[in-house]
């Protein structure tokens, strides 16, 4: 089976790309499941109930998150009733929501999606290495044949260390949070697909999705500045992973990096075929 993981959706530009073009993209890639990181969907920080519904309606099956998941107060109120929105599993016991979710694809394959957050330069949470192992056992007990892990972390070293630690235990470990797609995709010796950072879906004419003028002013002055999402050069970043549901091992990994114009061409071609 083949899954598509979409990098951090940033603001309205990112949501619009997903809403307008995801179905055509998923069809062209022949994927069975779509996962997306959505923690920056609401104006670049957080995710609302409306954002969640919009992203799911666009064709995303499971939404992962990270350190910004609680930036909108309403998330605390609805995340417990929407299991398809997953928060980092290494928050303390009693935190609303779940750190994993098992979904069944249209072809009947059970896929476990796990979200953990790194601790280097981020919040002091539980150990993501041991928590990941706990969640792996949890999704296996729920029948997961393929296991995907989103490691939301600042440093390359922490993401890579988790990839090696989980090699052979999961189908894929893919990093999020830094919003810059890396070029180190590979399949580790134990059969785990790995990529340090999947990148960002949203405006690329700013600084990791935010308006560059405000970010530059913050660096130069050291004073608090209100950040807003940038608006131009919208692009979709992601990665496809093919895995064997019998063994759980990945057989292929390929980065996706498409401009809005390229996505529009895919959508137009799909529309032309459907109306022919």
ZADO-1210 file (C-alpha; in nm, 4 decimals, padded with zeros to 6 digits):
<atoms>
<atom x="00.0000" y="00.0000" z="00.0000" code="UNK" pos="1"/>
<atom x="00.1023" y="00.3599" z="-00.0568" code="UNK" pos="2"/>
<atom x="00.0492" y="00.6599" z="00.1706" code="UNK" pos="3"/>
<atom x="00.1036" y="01.0314" z="00.1258" code="UNK" pos="4"/>
<atom x="00.2175" y="01.2466" z="00.4172" code="UNK" pos="5"/>
<atom x="00.1739" y="01.6219" z="00.3687" code="UNK" pos="6"/>
<atom x="00.4064" y="01.8626" z="00.5467" code="UNK" pos="7"/>
<atom x="00.2894" y="02.1225" z="00.7978" code="UNK" pos="8"/>
<atom x="-00.0137" y="02.3057" z="00.6567" code="UNK" pos="9"/>
<atom x="00.0408" y="02.6774" z="00.7210" code="UNK" pos="10"/>
<atom x="-00.2529" y="02.9183" z="00.7312" code="UNK" pos="11"/>
<atom x="-00.5108" y="02.9778" z="00.4650" code="UNK" pos="12"/>
<atom x="-00.2623" y="02.9457" z="00.1746" code="UNK" pos="13"/>
<atom x="-00.1779" y="02.5942" z="00.2881" code="UNK" pos="14"/>
<atom x="-00.5395" y="02.4994" z="00.3533" code="UNK" pos="15"/>
<atom x="-00.6421" y="02.6301" z="00.0123" code="UNK" pos="16"/>
<atom x="-00.3823" y="02.4150" z="-00.1638" code="UNK" pos="17"/>
<atom x="-00.5094" y="02.1056" z="00.0170" code="UNK" pos="18"/>
<atom x="-00.8752" y="02.1894" z="-00.0385" code="UNK" pos="19"/>
<atom x="-00.8369" y="02.2646" z="-00.4087" code="UNK" pos="20"/>
<atom x="-00.5847" y="02.0063" z="-00.5194" code="UNK" pos="21"/>
<atom x="-00.5403" y="01.7161" z="-00.2774" code="UNK" pos="22"/>
<atom x="-00.7906" y="01.4804" z="-00.4371" code="UNK" pos="23"/>
<atom x="-00.6343" y="01.5175" z="-00.7816" code="UNK" pos="24"/>
<atom x="-00.2845" y="01.4794" z="-00.6357" code="UNK" pos="25"/>
<atom x="-00.3758" y="01.1685" z="-00.4363" code="UNK" pos="26"/>
<atom x="-00.5343" y="01.0154" z="-00.7452" code="UNK" pos="27"/>
<atom x="-00.2330" y="01.0919" z="-00.9644" code="UNK" pos="28"/>
<atom x="00.0032" y="00.9384" z="-00.7089" code="UNK" pos="29"/>
<atom x="-00.2161" y="00.6339" z="-00.6542" code="UNK" pos="30"/>
<atom x="-00.2156" y="00.6619" z="-00.2768" code="UNK" pos="31"/>
<atom x="-00.4406" y="00.4651" z="-00.0426" code="UNK" pos="32"/>
<atom x="-00.4144" y="00.6973" z="00.2575" code="UNK" pos="33"/>
<atom x="-00.3377" y="01.0641" z="00.3246" code="UNK" pos="34"/>
<atom x="-00.1896" y="01.1988" z="00.6486" code="UNK" pos="35"/>
<atom x="-00.1110" y="01.5674" z="00.7085" code="UNK" pos="36"/>
<atom x="00.0424" y="01.7728" z="00.9867" code="UNK" pos="37"/>
<atom x="-00.2082" y="02.0486" z="01.0666" code="UNK" pos="38"/>
<atom x="-00.0790" y="02.2251" z="01.3770" code="UNK" pos="39"/>
<atom x="-00.0167" y="02.5519" z="01.1872" code="UNK" pos="40"/>
<atom x="-00.3454" y="02.5533" z="00.9951" code="UNK" pos="41"/>
<atom x="-00.5054" y="02.8402" z="01.1895" code="UNK" pos="42"/>
<atom x="-00.3189" y="03.1535" z="01.0863" code="UNK" pos="43"/>
<atom x="00.0145" y="02.9786" z="01.1265" code="UNK" pos="44"/>
<atom x="-00.0341" y="02.8702" z="01.4891" code="UNK" pos="45"/>
<atom x="-00.2849" y="02.6127" z="01.6075" code="UNK" pos="46"/>
<atom x="-00.5843" y="02.4391" z="01.4523" code="UNK" pos="47"/>
<atom x="-00.9554" y="02.5051" z="01.4988" code="UNK" pos="48"/>
<atom x="-01.2542" y="02.2770" z="01.4659" code="UNK" pos="49"/>
<atom x="-01.3417" y="02.4411" z="01.1316" code="UNK" pos="50"/>
<atom x="-00.9836" y="02.3916" z="01.0070" code="UNK" pos="51"/>
<atom x="-00.9979" y="02.0263" z="01.1095" code="UNK" pos="52"/>
<atom x="-01.3264" y="01.9681" z="00.9294" code="UNK" pos="53"/>
<atom x="-01.2014" y="02.1494" z="00.6193" code="UNK" pos="54"/>
<atom x="-00.8811" y="01.9434" z="00.5999" code="UNK" pos="55"/>
<atom x="-01.0636" y="01.6145" z="00.6561" code="UNK" pos="56"/>
<atom x="-01.3256" y="01.7034" z="00.3953" code="UNK" pos="57"/>
<atom x="-01.0464" y="01.7764" z="00.1462" code="UNK" pos="58"/>
<atom x="-00.9372" y="01.4124" z="00.1624" code="UNK" pos="59"/>
<atom x="-00.6943" y="01.3892" z="00.4554" code="UNK" pos="60"/>
<atom x="-00.7571" y="01.0764" z="00.6625" code="UNK" pos="61"/>
<atom x="-00.5523" y="01.1595" z="00.9735" code="UNK" pos="62"/>
<atom x="-00.4120" y="01.4920" z="01.1010" code="UNK" pos="63"/>
<atom x="-00.0997" y="01.5015" z="01.3189" code="UNK" pos="64"/>
<atom x="00.0219" y="01.8015" z="01.5175" code="UNK" pos="65"/>
<atom x="00.2969" y="01.9274" z="01.7495" code="UNK" pos="66"/>
<atom x="00.3895" y="02.2055" z="01.9882" code="UNK" pos="67"/>
<atom x="00.1288" y="02.4491" z="01.8504" code="UNK" pos="68"/>
<atom x="-00.1642" y="02.2109" z="01.8890" code="UNK" pos="69"/>
<atom x="-00.2998" y="02.3994" z="02.1927" code="UNK" pos="70"/>
<atom x="-00.2579" y="02.7534" z="02.0531" code="UNK" pos="71"/>
<atom x="-00.6347" y="02.7789" z="01.9956" code="UNK" pos="72"/>
<atom x="-00.8267" y="02.7272" z="02.3175" code="UNK" pos="73"/>
<atom x="-01.1137" y="02.5552" z="02.1390" code="UNK" pos="74"/>
<atom x="-00.8850" y="02.2633" z="02.0506" code="UNK" pos="75"/>
<atom x="-00.8973" y="02.1533" z="02.4145" code="UNK" pos="76"/>
<atom x="-01.2757" y="02.1327" z="02.3832" code="UNK" pos="77"/>
<atom x="-01.3072" y="01.9225" z="02.0663" code="UNK" pos="78"/>
<atom x="-00.9899" y="01.7136" z="02.0283" code="UNK" pos="79"/>
<atom x="-01.1320" y="01.4512" z="02.2632" code="UNK" pos="80"/>
<atom x="-01.4231" y="01.3921" z="02.0246" code="UNK" pos="81"/>
<atom x="-01.2188" y="01.3878" z="01.7012" code="UNK" pos="82"/>
<atom x="-00.9731" y="01.0948" z="01.7121" code="UNK" pos="83"/>
<atom x="-00.8527" y="01.1710" z="01.3589" code="UNK" pos="84"/>
<atom x="-00.6759" y="01.4785" z="01.5007" code="UNK" pos="85"/>
<atom x="-00.3754" y="01.3309" z="01.6829" code="UNK" pos="86"/>
<atom x="-00.1623" y="01.5214" z="01.9357" code="UNK" pos="87"/>
<atom x="00.1885" y="01.4239" z="02.0505" code="UNK" pos="88"/>
<atom x="00.1633" y="01.1039" z="02.2535" code="UNK" pos="89"/>
<atom x="00.4275" y="01.2122" z="02.5043" code="UNK" pos="90"/>
<atom x="00.2092" y="01.4747" z="02.6729" code="UNK" pos="91"/>
<atom x="00.1313" y="01.3657" z="03.0308" code="UNK" pos="92"/>
<atom x="-00.1493" y="01.1243" z="03.1160" code="UNK" pos="93"/>
<atom x="-00.4824" y="01.3044" z="03.1290" code="UNK" pos="94"/>
<atom x="-00.4067" y="01.5397" z="02.8395" code="UNK" pos="95"/>
<atom x="-00.7104" y="01.5656" z="02.6076" code="UNK" pos="96"/>
<atom x="-00.6975" y="01.3722" z="02.2832" code="UNK" pos="97"/>
<atom x="-00.4968" y="01.0723" z="02.1686" code="UNK" pos="98"/>
<atom x="-00.1375" y="01.0243" z="02.0541" code="UNK" pos="99"/>
<atom x="-00.2188" y="00.7613" z="01.7953" code="UNK" pos="100"/>
<atom x="-00.4984" y="00.6510" z="01.5634" code="UNK" pos="101"/>
<atom x="-00.5588" y="00.3378" z="01.3577" code="UNK" pos="102"/>
<atom x="-00.7367" y="00.3871" z="01.0263" code="UNK" pos="103"/>
<atom x="-00.8494" y="00.1313" z="00.7703" code="UNK" pos="104"/>
<atom x="-00.7735" y="00.2160" z="00.4068" code="UNK" pos="105"/>
<atom x="-01.0172" y="00.1612" z="00.1223" code="UNK" pos="106"/>
<atom x="-00.8264" y="-00.1590" z="00.0411" code="UNK" pos="107"/>
<atom x="-00.8689" y="-00.2908" z="00.3952" code="UNK" pos="108"/>
<atom x="-00.5163" y="-00.2270" z="00.5260" code="UNK" pos="109"/>
<atom x="-00.4963" y="-00.1126" z="00.8886" code="UNK" pos="110"/>
<atom x="-00.2533" y="00.1786" z="00.9366" code="UNK" pos="111"/>
<atom x="-00.1410" y="00.3060" z="01.2744" code="UNK" pos="112"/>
<atom x="-00.0476" y="00.6748" z="01.2878" code="UNK" pos="113"/>
<atom x="00.1644" y="00.7867" z="01.5846" code="UNK" pos="114"/>
<atom x="00.2657" y="01.1434" z="01.6756" code="UNK" pos="115"/>
<atom x="00.5499" y="01.2196" z="01.9189" code="UNK" pos="116"/>
<atom x="00.7343" y="01.5437" z="01.9949" code="UNK" pos="117"/>
<atom x="01.1039" y="01.5953" z="02.0529" code="UNK" pos="118"/>
<atom x="01.2412" y="01.7521" z="02.3702" code="UNK" pos="119"/>
<atom x="01.5483" y="01.9419" z="02.2454" code="UNK" pos="120"/>
<atom x="01.4606" y="02.3162" z="02.2399" code="UNK" pos="121"/>
<atom x="01.0915" y="02.2307" z="02.2890" code="UNK" pos="122"/>
<atom x="00.8645" y="02.1616" z="02.5863" code="UNK" pos="123"/>
<atom x="00.9888" y="01.9202" z="02.8524" code="UNK" pos="124"/>
<atom x="00.7639" y="01.6242" z="02.7788" code="UNK" pos="125"/>
<atom x="00.7951" y="01.2502" z="02.8387" code="UNK" pos="126"/>
<atom x="01.0686" y="01.0590" z="02.6563" code="UNK" pos="127"/>
<atom x="00.9564" y="01.0283" z="02.2899" code="UNK" pos="128"/>
<atom x="01.1653" y="00.7130" z="02.2396" code="UNK" pos="129"/>
<atom x="00.9962" y="00.5100" z="02.5108" code="UNK" pos="130"/>
<atom x="00.6554" y="00.6649" z="02.4429" code="UNK" pos="131"/>
<atom x="00.6848" y="00.5720" z="02.0742" code="UNK" pos="132"/>
<atom x="00.7459" y="00.2102" z="02.1736" code="UNK" pos="133"/>
<atom x="00.4382" y="00.2191" z="02.3968" code="UNK" pos="134"/>
<atom x="00.2230" y="00.3594" z="02.1167" code="UNK" pos="135"/>
<atom x="00.3593" y="00.1038" z="01.8691" code="UNK" pos="136"/>
<atom x="00.2371" y="-00.1720" z="02.0973" code="UNK" pos="137"/>
<atom x="-00.0979" y="00.0049" z="02.1284" code="UNK" pos="138"/>
<atom x="-00.1620" y="00.0292" z="01.7534" code="UNK" pos="139"/>
<atom x="-00.0391" y="-00.3262" z="01.6950" code="UNK" pos="140"/>
<atom x="-00.2957" y="-00.4464" z="01.9459" code="UNK" pos="141"/>
<atom x="-00.5563" y="-00.2611" z="01.7378" code="UNK" pos="142"/>
<atom x="-00.4501" y="-00.4533" z="01.4283" code="UNK" pos="143"/>
<atom x="-00.2148" y="-00.2065" z="01.2586" code="UNK" pos="144"/>
<atom x="-00.0234" y="-00.3657" z="00.9704" code="UNK" pos="145"/>
<atom x="00.1564" y="-00.0453" z="00.8668" code="UNK" pos="146"/>
<atom x="00.2862" y="00.1983" z="01.1316" code="UNK" pos="147"/>
<atom x="00.3716" y="00.5618" z="01.0526" code="UNK" pos="148"/>
<atom x="00.5435" y="00.7946" z="01.3023" code="UNK" pos="149"/>
<atom x="00.5467" y="01.1756" z="01.2800" code="UNK" pos="150"/>
<atom x="00.8343" y="01.3037" z="01.4960" code="UNK" pos="151"/>
<atom x="00.7749" y="01.6744" z="01.5548" code="UNK" pos="152"/>
<atom x="01.1125" y="01.8093" z="01.6637" code="UNK" pos="153"/>
<atom x="01.3628" y="02.0921" z="01.6256" code="UNK" pos="154"/>
<atom x="01.6886" y="01.9065" z="01.5743" code="UNK" pos="155"/>
<atom x="01.8016" y="01.6783" z="01.2968" code="UNK" pos="156"/>
<atom x="01.9923" y="01.4649" z="01.5464" code="UNK" pos="157"/>
<atom x="01.6882" y="01.3858" z="01.7612" code="UNK" pos="158"/>
<atom x="01.4768" y="01.2964" z="01.4580" code="UNK" pos="159"/>
<atom x="01.7496" y="01.0808" z="01.3093" code="UNK" pos="160"/>
<atom x="01.8158" y="00.9065" z="01.6396" code="UNK" pos="161"/>
<atom x="01.4477" y="00.8147" z="01.6672" code="UNK" pos="162"/>
<atom x="01.4528" y="00.6863" z="01.3095" code="UNK" pos="163"/>
<atom x="01.7397" y="00.4508" z="01.3897" code="UNK" pos="164"/>
<atom x="01.5858" y="00.3513" z="01.7226" code="UNK" pos="165"/>
<atom x="01.2582" y="00.2510" z="01.5555" code="UNK" pos="166"/>
<atom x="01.4164" y="00.0911" z="01.2488" code="UNK" pos="167"/>
<atom x="01.2483" y="-00.2425" z="01.1914" code="UNK" pos="168"/>
<atom x="00.9707" y="-00.1608" z="01.4403" code="UNK" pos="169"/>
<atom x="00.7669" y="00.0734" z="01.2194" code="UNK" pos="170"/>
<atom x="00.7125" y="00.1322" z="00.8484" code="UNK" pos="171"/>
<atom x="00.8156" y="00.4982" z="00.8481" code="UNK" pos="172"/>
<atom x="00.9551" y="00.7780" z="01.0644" code="UNK" pos="173"/>
<atom x="00.9158" y="01.1255" z="00.9137" code="UNK" pos="174"/>
<atom x="01.0042" y="01.4567" z="01.0761" code="UNK" pos="175"/>
<atom x="00.8007" y="01.7765" z="01.0917" code="UNK" pos="176"/>
<atom x="00.8242" y="02.1226" z="01.2535" code="UNK" pos="177"/>
<atom x="01.1176" y="02.2969" z="01.0819" code="UNK" pos="178"/>
<atom x="00.9188" y="02.3567" z="00.7594" code="UNK" pos="179"/>
<atom x="01.2179" y="02.3017" z="00.5276" code="UNK" pos="180"/>
<atom x="01.2127" y="01.9818" z="00.3259" code="UNK" pos="181"/>
<atom x="01.5307" y="01.7783" z="00.3590" code="UNK" pos="182"/>
<atom x="01.6859" y="01.5593" z="00.0900" code="UNK" pos="183"/>
<atom x="01.7875" y="01.2599" z="00.3011" code="UNK" pos="184"/>
<atom x="01.5038" y="01.0197" z="00.2279" code="UNK" pos="185"/>
<atom x="01.6056" y="00.6544" z="00.2528" code="UNK" pos="186"/>
<atom x="01.5004" y="00.3123" z="00.3727" code="UNK" pos="187"/>
<atom x="01.6947" y="00.2037" z="00.6781" code="UNK" pos="188"/>
<atom x="01.8358" y="-00.1511" z="00.7004" code="UNK" pos="189"/>
<atom x="01.5410" y="-00.2809" z="00.9049" code="UNK" pos="190"/>
<atom x="01.2869" y="-00.1641" z="00.6475" code="UNK" pos="191"/>
<atom x="01.1839" y="00.1719" z="00.7972" code="UNK" pos="192"/>
<atom x="01.1439" y="00.4644" z="00.5566" code="UNK" pos="193"/>
<atom x="01.3026" y="00.7820" z="00.6958" code="UNK" pos="194"/>
<atom x="01.3060" y="01.1557" z="00.6129" code="UNK" pos="195"/>
<atom x="01.4329" y="01.4221" z="00.8531" code="UNK" pos="196"/>
<atom x="01.1751" y="01.6846" z="00.7552" code="UNK" pos="197"/>
<atom x="00.8854" y="01.6597" z="00.5130" code="UNK" pos="198"/>
<atom x="00.8674" y="02.0371" z="00.4595" code="UNK" pos="199"/>
<atom x="00.5761" y="02.2799" z="00.4553" code="UNK" pos="200"/>
<atom x="00.2500" y="02.3216" z="00.2650" code="UNK" pos="201"/>
<atom x="00.1791" y="02.6914" z="00.2364" code="UNK" pos="202"/>
<atom x="00.3451" y="03.0218" z="00.1403" code="UNK" pos="203"/>
<atom x="00.7155" y="03.0003" z="00.0602" code="UNK" pos="204"/>
<atom x="00.7838" y="03.3717" z="00.0063" code="UNK" pos="205"/>
<atom x="00.8288" y="03.4289" z="00.3801" code="UNK" pos="206"/>
<atom x="01.0305" y="03.2723" z="00.6612" code="UNK" pos="207"/>
<atom x="00.9049" y="02.9180" z="00.7329" code="UNK" pos="208"/>
<atom x="00.5580" y="03.0362" z="00.6337" code="UNK" pos="209"/>
<atom x="00.5475" y="03.3690" z="00.8172" code="UNK" pos="210"/>
<atom x="00.5637" y="03.7182" z="00.6664" code="UNK" pos="211"/>
<atom x="00.9333" y="03.7894" z="00.6237" code="UNK" pos="212"/>
<atom x="00.9180" y="04.1584" z="00.7173" code="UNK" pos="213"/>
<atom x="00.7948" y="04.0815" z="01.0685" code="UNK" pos="214"/>
<atom x="01.0420" y="03.7986" z="01.1170" code="UNK" pos="215"/>
<atom x="01.3368" y="04.0117" z="01.0068" code="UNK" pos="216"/>
<atom x="01.2221" y="04.2906" z="01.2399" code="UNK" pos="217"/>
<atom x="01.2123" y="04.0433" z="01.5308" code="UNK" pos="218"/>
<atom x="01.5666" y="03.9259" z="01.4610" code="UNK" pos="219"/>
<atom x="01.7003" y="04.2807" z="01.4230" code="UNK" pos="220"/>
<atom x="01.5249" y="04.4400" z="01.7204" code="UNK" pos="221"/>
<atom x="01.4823" y="04.1534" z="01.9647" code="UNK" pos="222"/>
<atom x="01.1382" y="04.2955" z="02.0452" code="UNK" pos="223"/>
<atom x="00.8062" y="04.1071" z="02.0326" code="UNK" pos="224"/>
<atom x="00.6442" y="04.1188" z="01.6882" code="UNK" pos="225"/>
<atom x="00.3099" y="03.9774" z="01.5784" code="UNK" pos="226"/>
<atom x="00.3635" y="03.7147" z="01.3087" code="UNK" pos="227"/>
<atom x="00.1153" y="03.6608" z="01.0253" code="UNK" pos="228"/>
<atom x="00.1347" y="03.4012" z="00.7480" code="UNK" pos="229"/>
<atom x="00.3017" y="03.5049" z="00.4251" code="UNK" pos="230"/>
<atom x="00.0834" y="03.4996" z="00.1150" code="UNK" pos="231"/>
<atom x="00.2777" y="03.4132" z="-00.2012" code="UNK" pos="232"/>
<atom x="00.4577" y="03.1253" z="-00.3722" code="UNK" pos="233"/>
<atom x="00.2271" y="02.8590" z="-00.2317" code="UNK" pos="234"/>
<atom x="00.3738" y="02.5092" z="-00.2515" code="UNK" pos="235"/>
<atom x="00.2846" y="02.1626" z="-00.1280" code="UNK" pos="236"/>
<atom x="00.5543" y="01.9500" z="00.0299" code="UNK" pos="237"/>
<atom x="00.5077" y="01.5876" z="00.1194" code="UNK" pos="238"/>
<atom x="00.6411" y="01.2364" z="00.0899" code="UNK" pos="239"/>
<atom x="00.5001" y="00.9112" z="-00.0418" code="UNK" pos="240"/>
<atom x="00.5832" y="00.5830" z="00.1256" code="UNK" pos="241"/>
<atom x="00.5097" y="00.2398" z="-00.0148" code="UNK" pos="242"/>
<atom x="00.5019" y="-00.0464" z="00.2351" code="UNK" pos="243"/>
<atom x="00.4178" y="-00.4151" z="00.2391" code="UNK" pos="244"/>
<atom x="00.1178" y="-00.4774" z="00.4693" code="UNK" pos="245"/>
<atom x="00.2301" y="-00.8368" z="00.5245" code="UNK" pos="246"/>
<atom x="00.5750" y="-00.7509" z="00.6628" code="UNK" pos="247"/>
<atom x="00.5202" y="-00.3867" z="00.7562" code="UNK" pos="248"/>
<atom x="00.8469" y="-00.2979" z="00.5802" code="UNK" pos="249"/>
<atom x="00.8767" y="00.0041" z="00.3521" code="UNK" pos="250"/>
<atom x="00.9747" y="-00.0642" z="-00.0073" code="UNK" pos="251"/>
<atom x="00.9931" y="00.2908" z="-00.1439" code="UNK" pos="252"/>
<atom x="01.0040" y="00.6534" z="-00.0294" code="UNK" pos="253"/>
<atom x="00.9812" y="00.9596" z="-00.2544" code="UNK" pos="254"/>
<atom x="00.9623" y="01.3307" z="-00.1775" code="UNK" pos="255"/>
<atom x="00.6847" y="01.5482" z="-00.3226" code="UNK" pos="256"/>
<atom x="00.7435" y="01.9196" z="-00.3879" code="UNK" pos="257"/>
<atom x="00.4895" y="02.0939" z="-00.6098" code="UNK" pos="258"/>
<atom x="00.4081" y="02.4567" z="-00.6868" code="UNK" pos="259"/>
<atom x="00.0520" y="02.5851" z="-00.7011" code="UNK" pos="260"/>
<atom x="00.0793" y="02.5953" z="-01.0804" code="UNK" pos="261"/>
<atom x="00.1830" y="02.2299" z="-01.0975" code="UNK" pos="262"/>
<atom x="-00.0998" y="02.1316" z="-00.8662" code="UNK" pos="263"/>
<atom x="-00.3479" y="02.3273" z="-01.0766" code="UNK" pos="264"/>
<atom x="-00.2334" y="02.1384" z="-01.3864" code="UNK" pos="265"/>
<atom x="-00.3001" y="01.8083" z="-01.2084" code="UNK" pos="266"/>
<atom x="-00.6447" y="01.9250" z="-01.0999" code="UNK" pos="267"/>
<atom x="-00.7325" y="02.0548" z="-01.4472" code="UNK" pos="268"/>
<atom x="-00.6277" y="01.7252" z="-01.6069" code="UNK" pos="269"/>
<atom x="-00.8319" y="01.5282" z="-01.3560" code="UNK" pos="270"/>
<atom x="-01.1324" y="01.7507" z="-01.4215" code="UNK" pos="271"/>
<atom x="-01.0958" y="01.7095" z="-01.7973" code="UNK" pos="272"/>
<atom x="-01.0857" y="01.3304" z="-01.7641" code="UNK" pos="273"/>
<atom x="-01.3934" y="01.3212" z="-01.5399" code="UNK" pos="274"/>
<atom x="-01.5983" y="01.5322" z="-01.7820" code="UNK" pos="275"/>
<atom x="-01.4792" y="01.3555" z="-02.1000" code="UNK" pos="276"/>
</atoms>
